Amino acid sequence: MKTDELREKYLAFFQSKGHTRQPSDVLVPTWDPSVLFTPAGMNQFKDHFLGKVKLDFTRATTCQKCLRTGDIDNVGRTAYHHTFFEMLGNFSFGDYFKAEAVAWAWEFLTDKKWLGIDPQRLSVTVYKDDDEAAQIWHENIGLPTSRIVRMEEDENFWPASAPSQGPDGVCGPCSEIYYHLDNGKEVEIWNLVFTQFNRVGEPPDNLRPLPKKNIDTGMGLERTASVLQGVPTNFHIDILMPIVHAAADAVSQKYDYASDNGRRLRRITDHVRAGTFAVHENVYPGPDKA
């Protein structure tokens, strides 16, 4: 499946579930001083999750252009890290909750009308105390308990470790969906965040249930495309491999996946892509060091 087809299928699927298709937010959200670049699909909906702004809809779906620098040292070295990437997402603002989010994620991934991924290739994680999510995966979806792994708050809570370390504010457990590769490794392709608490103060008893619970999910477009296309890294998918080869031609090198030059070319590919989208929004490199 081509990457463009995957993007469109995702948005069309959630439109069929009553979601309003919203455009990607800008890459540089000048209205939000807490971030330099848009890091996730939910960023444009921050005020909606907090109840500060009322929407004309309670369900939304987007494909958000994102830029993160936290993993910049891993770009090119690993199969799946980028600075610039696209995040597919579906969101509920006080509408549906865990049962629907899980059921629709599973339907989109496994139904042959959509992605048709073999269910045996998939496993999930849940927050260790989230019995509700574990029960939904087991009883509603039919996943055996051996493929439902309970994780600590640093892995399966958003923000990470929020119950014990903060910050105060809206938070919740999450459930991650993993695809198991032929080489025995696994890759996370989708994260379902169940925003159901307001953290107030220090533990214990610092998680107050929200009057309206929300859903915030994120699926990596490039990661999922690499799974569907059966290629070893995100950089080998149909929209990125041409850039890799163009970079190789520009420096008169042959692309070799396992070589140091291969890693360098993947990094060049990522940075060219990130820079291109930044320049498109009139963000240019400056002479000053960060």
PAKEBA-858232 format. One record per residue (C-alpha): x negated, y, z; residue number from 0. Coordinates in Angstrom, 2 decimals, decimal comma. Layout:
N
pt px=X | py=Y | pz=Z | nr=NUM
...
//
This chain:
290
pt px=0,00 | py=0,00 | pz=0,00 | nr=0
pt px=-1,36 | py=3,41 | pz=-0,98 | nr=1
pt px=-1,84 | py=5,97 | pz=1,77 | nr=2
pt px=0,61 | py=8,42 | pz=0,22 | nr=3
pt px=3,25 | py=5,68 | pz=0,10 | nr=4
pt px=2,66 | py=4,85 | pz=3,77 | nr=5
pt px=3,10 | py=8,49 | pz=4,75 | nr=6
pt px=6,35 | py=8,80 | pz=2,84 | nr=7
pt px=7,70 | py=5,46 | pz=4,09 | nr=8
pt px=7,15 | py=6,48 | pz=7,71 | nr=9
pt px=8,95 | py=9,79 | pz=7,33 | nr=10
pt px=11,78 | py=8,20 | pz=5,33 | nr=11
pt px=12,20 | py=5,45 | pz=7,92 | nr=12
pt px=12,67 | py=7,87 | pz=10,78 | nr=13
pt px=14,90 | py=10,09 | pz=8,70 | nr=14
pt px=17,11 | py=7,01 | pz=8,30 | nr=15
pt px=17,22 | py=6,86 | pz=12,12 | nr=16
pt px=18,60 | py=10,38 | pz=12,41 | nr=17
pt px=15,31 | py=12,28 | pz=12,74 | nr=18
pt px=14,79 | py=15,71 | pz=11,20 | nr=19
pt px=11,69 | py=15,80 | pz=9,00 | nr=20
pt px=9,52 | py=18,71 | pz=10,08 | nr=21
pt px=6,43 | py=20,03 | pz=8,25 | nr=22
pt px=2,93 | py=19,71 | pz=9,64 | nr=23
pt px=2,05 | py=22,58 | pz=11,93 | nr=24
pt px=-0,94 | py=24,78 | pz=11,08 | nr=25
pt px=-4,37 | py=23,34 | pz=11,82 | nr=26
pt px=-5,31 | py=26,42 | pz=13,86 | nr=27
pt px=-2,42 | py=27,21 | pz=16,24 | nr=28
pt px=-3,10 | py=30,83 | pz=17,18 | nr=29
pt px=0,00 | py=30,78 | pz=19,39 | nr=30
pt px=-1,59 | py=28,15 | pz=21,67 | nr=31
pt px=-4,73 | py=29,42 | pz=23,48 | nr=32
pt px=-5,29 | py=26,04 | pz=25,14 | nr=33
pt px=-6,64 | py=24,44 | pz=21,94 | nr=34
pt px=-9,00 | py=25,48 | pz=19,15 | nr=35
pt px=-7,41 | py=23,18 | pz=16,56 | nr=36
pt px=-4,18 | py=21,18 | pz=16,51 | nr=37
pt px=-5,12 | py=17,86 | pz=18,19 | nr=38
pt px=-1,88 | py=15,87 | pz=17,89 | nr=39
pt px=1,59 | py=15,77 | pz=16,42 | nr=40
pt px=3,27 | py=16,81 | pz=19,64 | nr=41
pt px=1,35 | py=20,07 | pz=19,86 | nr=42
pt px=3,94 | py=22,06 | pz=17,88 | nr=43
pt px=6,64 | py=20,74 | pz=20,22 | nr=44
pt px=4,96 | py=21,60 | pz=23,55 | nr=45
pt px=7,52 | py=24,22 | pz=24,53 | nr=46
pt px=10,36 | py=21,94 | pz=23,47 | nr=47
pt px=9,12 | py=19,13 | pz=25,71 | nr=48
pt px=8,88 | py=21,62 | pz=28,57 | nr=49
pt px=12,41 | py=22,84 | pz=27,92 | nr=50
pt px=11,29 | py=26,41 | pz=27,14 | nr=51
pt px=12,71 | py=26,37 | pz=23,61 | nr=52
pt px=15,96 | py=24,84 | pz=22,43 | nr=53
pt px=15,97 | py=23,06 | pz=19,08 | nr=54
pt px=18,75 | py=22,57 | pz=16,58 | nr=55
pt px=17,90 | py=18,85 | pz=16,64 | nr=56
pt px=16,94 | py=16,27 | pz=19,26 | nr=57
pt px=14,94 | py=13,93 | pz=16,99 | nr=58
pt px=12,03 | py=14,86 | pz=14,75 | nr=59
pt px=9,42 | py=13,15 | pz=12,58 | nr=60
pt px=6,21 | py=14,65 | pz=11,20 | nr=61
pt px=2,88 | py=13,94 | pz=9,57 | nr=62
pt px=0,54 | py=16,31 | pz=11,38 | nr=63
pt px=-2,88 | py=17,40 | pz=10,16 | nr=64
pt px=-5,18 | py=17,16 | pz=13,19 | nr=65
pt px=-8,75 | py=18,15 | pz=13,98 | nr=66
pt px=-10,62 | py=16,90 | pz=17,04 | nr=67
pt px=-14,29 | py=17,28 | pz=17,87 | nr=68
pt px=-14,41 | py=15,13 | pz=21,01 | nr=69
pt px=-15,52 | py=12,04 | pz=19,08 | nr=70
pt px=-17,77 | py=13,82 | pz=16,59 | nr=71
pt px=-20,82 | py=11,74 | pz=17,56 | nr=72
pt px=-18,94 | py=8,55 | pz=16,63 | nr=73
pt px=-17,93 | py=9,72 | pz=13,16 | nr=74
pt px=-19,55 | py=7,52 | pz=10,54 | nr=75
pt px=-20,84 | py=5,09 | pz=13,15 | nr=76
pt px=-17,51 | py=3,46 | pz=13,92 | nr=77
pt px=-14,88 | py=2,22 | pz=11,52 | nr=78
pt px=-12,09 | py=4,49 | pz=12,68 | nr=79
pt px=-13,26 | py=7,81 | pz=14,14 | nr=80
pt px=-12,74 | py=11,14 | pz=12,36 | nr=81
pt px=-12,75 | py=14,81 | pz=13,17 | nr=82
pt px=-9,93 | py=15,49 | pz=10,67 | nr=83
pt px=-7,09 | py=12,98 | pz=10,36 | nr=84
pt px=-3,35 | py=12,77 | pz=9,85 | nr=85
pt px=-1,04 | py=11,64 | pz=12,63 | nr=86
pt px=2,40 | py=10,25 | pz=11,90 | nr=87
pt px=4,86 | py=10,84 | pz=14,71 | nr=88
pt px=8,45 | py=10,51 | pz=15,85 | nr=89
pt px=9,80 | py=12,54 | pz=18,73 | nr=90
pt px=12,86 | py=12,56 | pz=20,96 | nr=91
pt px=13,84 | py=15,58 | pz=23,04 | nr=92
pt px=16,16 | py=14,22 | pz=25,70 | nr=93
pt px=17,78 | py=11,85 | pz=23,20 | nr=94
pt px=16,67 | py=8,21 | pz=22,88 | nr=95
pt px=14,04 | py=6,59 | pz=25,08 | nr=96
pt px=11,97 | py=3,43 | pz=25,45 | nr=97
pt px=14,30 | py=0,78 | pz=24,03 | nr=98
pt px=14,84 | py=2,64 | pz=20,77 | nr=99
pt px=11,22 | py=3,80 | pz=20,43 | nr=100
pt px=9,94 | py=0,24 | pz=20,82 | nr=101
pt px=12,59 | py=-1,32 | pz=18,59 | nr=102
pt px=12,05 | py=1,17 | pz=15,76 | nr=103
pt px=8,27 | py=0,88 | pz=15,94 | nr=104
pt px=8,55 | py=-2,89 | pz=15,67 | nr=105
pt px=11,07 | py=-2,68 | pz=12,83 | nr=106
pt px=8,92 | py=-0,29 | pz=10,82 | nr=107
pt px=5,79 | py=-2,39 | pz=11,28 | nr=108
pt px=7,22 | py=-5,85 | pz=10,66 | nr=109
pt px=10,31 | py=-5,52 | pz=8,44 | nr=110
pt px=9,42 | py=-6,39 | pz=4,84 | nr=111
pt px=11,49 | py=-3,43 | pz=3,67 | nr=112
pt px=8,92 | py=-1,17 | pz=5,33 | nr=113
pt px=5,35 | py=-2,35 | pz=6,14 | nr=114
pt px=5,93 | py=-6,09 | pz=6,48 | nr=115
pt px=3,02 | py=-6,71 | pz=8,85 | nr=116
pt px=2,83 | py=-10,26 | pz=10,23 | nr=117
pt px=4,17 | py=-10,06 | pz=13,82 | nr=118
pt px=1,57 | py=-12,61 | pz=14,90 | nr=119
pt px=-1,09 | py=-9,99 | pz=14,15 | nr=120
pt px=0,30 | py=-7,57 | pz=16,73 | nr=121
pt px=-0,07 | py=-7,20 | pz=20,48 | nr=122
pt px=0,73 | py=-4,36 | pz=22,87 | nr=123
pt px=-0,45 | py=-2,75 | pz=26,06 | nr=124
pt px=1,70 | py=-1,10 | pz=28,72 | nr=125
pt px=0,96 | py=0,85 | pz=31,88 | nr=126
pt px=0,50 | py=-1,57 | pz=34,77 | nr=127
pt px=3,57 | py=-0,32 | pz=36,69 | nr=128
pt px=5,84 | py=0,11 | pz=33,67 | nr=129
pt px=8,01 | py=-2,96 | pz=34,14 | nr=130
pt px=10,71 | py=-1,43 | pz=31,93 | nr=131
pt px=8,46 | py=-1,23 | pz=28,85 | nr=132
pt px=7,06 | py=-4,71 | pz=29,46 | nr=133
pt px=10,59 | py=-6,09 | pz=29,75 | nr=134
pt px=11,68 | py=-4,41 | pz=26,51 | nr=135
pt px=8,73 | py=-5,85 | pz=24,60 | nr=136
pt px=9,34 | py=-9,32 | pz=26,02 | nr=137
pt px=13,13 | py=-9,59 | pz=26,11 | nr=138
pt px=14,26 | py=-7,26 | pz=23,31 | nr=139
pt px=11,43 | py=-7,80 | pz=20,83 | nr=140
pt px=10,48 | py=-11,34 | pz=21,82 | nr=141
pt px=6,76 | py=-10,82 | pz=22,37 | nr=142
pt px=5,26 | py=-13,49 | pz=24,63 | nr=143
pt px=3,80 | py=-12,17 | pz=27,86 | nr=144
pt px=0,36 | py=-13,28 | pz=26,68 | nr=145
pt px=0,52 | py=-10,49 | pz=24,08 | nr=146
pt px=1,67 | py=-7,81 | pz=26,52 | nr=147
pt px=-1,33 | py=-6,51 | pz=28,46 | nr=148
pt px=-0,93 | py=-4,26 | pz=31,49 | nr=149
pt px=-3,55 | py=-1,51 | pz=31,73 | nr=150
pt px=-4,66 | py=1,07 | pz=34,29 | nr=151
pt px=-3,69 | py=4,74 | pz=34,18 | nr=152
pt px=-6,92 | py=5,77 | pz=32,44 | nr=153
pt px=-5,87 | py=3,69 | pz=29,42 | nr=154
pt px=-2,08 | py=3,72 | pz=29,34 | nr=155
pt px=-0,90 | py=7,01 | pz=30,76 | nr=156
pt px=-0,67 | py=10,45 | pz=29,17 | nr=157
pt px=-2,52 | py=12,54 | pz=30,05 | nr=158
pt px=-5,07 | py=9,88 | pz=30,97 | nr=159
pt px=-5,23 | py=9,24 | pz=34,73 | nr=160
pt px=-2,56 | py=11,90 | pz=35,34 | nr=161
pt px=-1,00 | py=10,20 | pz=38,41 | nr=162
pt px=-4,21 | py=10,31 | pz=40,43 | nr=163
pt px=-6,24 | py=13,07 | pz=38,79 | nr=164
pt px=-3,71 | py=15,43 | pz=37,24 | nr=165
pt px=-3,10 | py=17,90 | pz=35,83 | nr=166
pt px=0,31 | py=18,76 | pz=37,22 | nr=167
pt px=3,09 | py=18,88 | pz=34,67 | nr=168
pt px=4,95 | py=16,68 | pz=32,23 | nr=169
pt px=3,45 | py=13,20 | pz=31,84 | nr=170
pt px=4,33 | py=9,57 | pz=31,37 | nr=171
pt px=3,20 | py=6,01 | pz=30,70 | nr=172
pt px=2,47 | py=4,83 | pz=27,19 | nr=173
pt px=2,47 | py=1,63 | pz=25,19 | nr=174
pt px=-0,15 | py=1,02 | pz=22,50 | nr=175
pt px=0,28 | py=-1,31 | pz=19,53 | nr=176
pt px=-2,77 | py=-3,20 | pz=18,25 | nr=177
pt px=-3,42 | py=-5,01 | pz=14,98 | nr=178
pt px=-5,72 | py=-8,05 | pz=15,15 | nr=179
pt px=-8,23 | py=-8,30 | pz=12,30 | nr=180
pt px=-9,65 | py=-11,43 | pz=10,69 | nr=181
pt px=-13,02 | py=-10,81 | pz=12,38 | nr=182
pt px=-11,50 | py=-11,16 | pz=15,84 | nr=183
pt px=-11,51 | py=-7,44 | pz=16,56 | nr=184
pt px=-8,43 | py=-5,31 | pz=17,10 | nr=185
pt px=-7,52 | py=-1,77 | pz=16,19 | nr=186
pt px=-4,97 | py=0,50 | pz=17,85 | nr=187
pt px=-2,53 | py=1,78 | pz=15,24 | nr=188
pt px=0,32 | py=3,34 | pz=17,23 | nr=189
pt px=0,78 | py=4,91 | pz=20,66 | nr=190
pt px=4,26 | py=5,32 | pz=22,14 | nr=191
pt px=4,30 | py=7,88 | pz=24,97 | nr=192
pt px=7,25 | py=7,81 | pz=27,35 | nr=193
pt px=7,38 | py=11,31 | pz=28,83 | nr=194
pt px=9,49 | py=10,72 | pz=31,93 | nr=195
pt px=7,76 | py=12,41 | pz=34,88 | nr=196
pt px=6,73 | py=15,79 | pz=36,19 | nr=197
pt px=3,55 | py=15,48 | pz=38,25 | nr=198
pt px=3,64 | py=17,71 | pz=41,33 | nr=199
pt px=0,72 | py=17,72 | pz=43,76 | nr=200
pt px=-1,40 | py=14,85 | pz=44,94 | nr=201
pt px=-0,40 | py=11,17 | pz=45,30 | nr=202
pt px=1,46 | py=9,35 | pz=46,62 | nr=203
pt px=5,01 | py=10,19 | pz=45,55 | nr=204
pt px=3,89 | py=12,95 | pz=43,20 | nr=205
pt px=5,67 | py=11,74 | pz=40,05 | nr=206
pt px=9,13 | py=13,30 | pz=39,90 | nr=207
pt px=11,55 | py=11,88 | pz=37,29 | nr=208
pt px=12,47 | py=14,37 | pz=34,59 | nr=209
pt px=16,18 | py=15,13 | pz=34,12 | nr=210
pt px=15,71 | py=14,55 | pz=30,38 | nr=211
pt px=13,22 | py=11,97 | pz=29,19 | nr=212
pt px=11,30 | py=12,41 | pz=25,94 | nr=213
pt px=9,47 | py=10,30 | pz=23,36 | nr=214
pt px=6,19 | py=11,32 | pz=21,73 | nr=215
pt px=4,51 | py=8,81 | pz=19,42 | nr=216
pt px=1,43 | py=8,92 | pz=17,24 | nr=217
pt px=0,39 | py=6,54 | pz=14,45 | nr=218
pt px=-2,97 | py=7,04 | pz=12,77 | nr=219
pt px=-2,31 | py=7,35 | pz=9,03 | nr=220
pt px=-5,83 | py=6,39 | pz=7,99 | nr=221
pt px=-6,11 | py=3,50 | pz=10,46 | nr=222
pt px=-2,82 | py=1,99 | pz=9,41 | nr=223
pt px=-3,71 | py=2,44 | pz=5,75 | nr=224
pt px=-6,98 | py=0,55 | pz=6,31 | nr=225
pt px=-5,02 | py=-2,34 | pz=7,85 | nr=226
pt px=-2,54 | py=-2,46 | pz=4,98 | nr=227
pt px=-5,26 | py=-2,18 | pz=2,34 | nr=228
pt px=-7,45 | py=-4,82 | pz=4,00 | nr=229
pt px=-10,60 | py=-2,69 | pz=4,02 | nr=230
pt px=-13,31 | py=-2,66 | pz=6,71 | nr=231
pt px=-13,08 | py=1,03 | pz=7,68 | nr=232
pt px=-10,86 | py=4,07 | pz=7,29 | nr=233
pt px=-13,43 | py=5,44 | pz=4,87 | nr=234
pt px=-12,70 | py=2,64 | pz=2,42 | nr=235
pt px=-9,03 | py=3,54 | pz=1,92 | nr=236
pt px=-7,84 | py=4,94 | pz=-1,39 | nr=237
pt px=-7,85 | py=8,63 | pz=-0,38 | nr=238
pt px=-11,33 | py=8,61 | pz=1,23 | nr=239
pt px=-13,48 | py=6,21 | pz=-0,81 | nr=240
pt px=-13,64 | py=8,60 | pz=-3,80 | nr=241
pt px=-15,08 | py=11,29 | pz=-1,50 | nr=242
pt px=-17,68 | py=8,82 | pz=-0,17 | nr=243
pt px=-18,78 | py=8,02 | pz=-3,73 | nr=244
pt px=-18,82 | py=11,70 | pz=-4,68 | nr=245
pt px=-21,04 | py=12,44 | pz=-1,68 | nr=246
pt px=-23,35 | py=9,57 | pz=-2,67 | nr=247
pt px=-23,61 | py=10,92 | pz=-6,22 | nr=248
pt px=-24,33 | py=14,43 | pz=-4,93 | nr=249
pt px=-27,39 | py=13,22 | pz=-3,00 | nr=250
pt px=-28,40 | py=10,58 | pz=-5,57 | nr=251
pt px=-27,80 | py=7,67 | pz=-3,20 | nr=252
pt px=-25,99 | py=4,37 | pz=-3,56 | nr=253
pt px=-23,38 | py=3,79 | pz=-0,88 | nr=254
pt px=-24,21 | py=0,81 | pz=1,33 | nr=255
pt px=-21,71 | py=0,19 | pz=4,13 | nr=256
pt px=-24,20 | py=-1,25 | pz=6,65 | nr=257
pt px=-27,14 | py=1,11 | pz=6,03 | nr=258
pt px=-28,09 | py=4,34 | pz=7,78 | nr=259
pt px=-27,33 | py=6,15 | pz=4,53 | nr=260
pt px=-23,87 | py=4,58 | pz=4,56 | nr=261
pt px=-23,21 | py=6,01 | pz=7,99 | nr=262
pt px=-24,51 | py=9,41 | pz=6,89 | nr=263
pt px=-22,29 | py=9,40 | pz=3,80 | nr=264
pt px=-19,22 | py=8,55 | pz=5,89 | nr=265
pt px=-20,04 | py=11,44 | pz=8,20 | nr=266
pt px=-20,47 | py=13,79 | pz=5,24 | nr=267
pt px=-17,12 | py=12,61 | pz=3,90 | nr=268
pt px=-15,37 | py=13,37 | pz=7,17 | nr=269
pt px=-16,96 | py=16,78 | pz=7,61 | nr=270
pt px=-16,27 | py=17,82 | pz=4,00 | nr=271
pt px=-12,64 | py=16,87 | pz=4,48 | nr=272
pt px=-12,36 | py=18,70 | pz=7,82 | nr=273
pt px=-14,11 | py=21,77 | pz=6,43 | nr=274
pt px=-11,89 | py=21,83 | pz=3,36 | nr=275
pt px=-8,69 | py=21,85 | pz=5,39 | nr=276
pt px=-10,11 | py=24,45 | pz=7,79 | nr=277
pt px=-11,12 | py=26,76 | pz=4,93 | nr=278
pt px=-7,65 | py=26,30 | pz=3,45 | nr=279
pt px=-6,39 | py=28,05 | pz=6,59 | nr=280
pt px=-9,02 | py=30,80 | pz=6,33 | nr=281
pt px=-11,30 | py=29,37 | pz=9,01 | nr=282
pt px=-14,94 | py=29,72 | pz=7,99 | nr=283
pt px=-18,27 | py=28,80 | pz=9,62 | nr=284
pt px=-19,87 | py=31,67 | pz=11,51 | nr=285
pt px=-23,49 | py=32,55 | pz=12,27 | nr=286
pt px=-23,11 | py=32,08 | pz=16,01 | nr=287
pt px=-23,79 | py=28,82 | pz=17,80 | nr=288
pt px=-20,96 | py=27,31 | pz=19,78 | nr=289
//
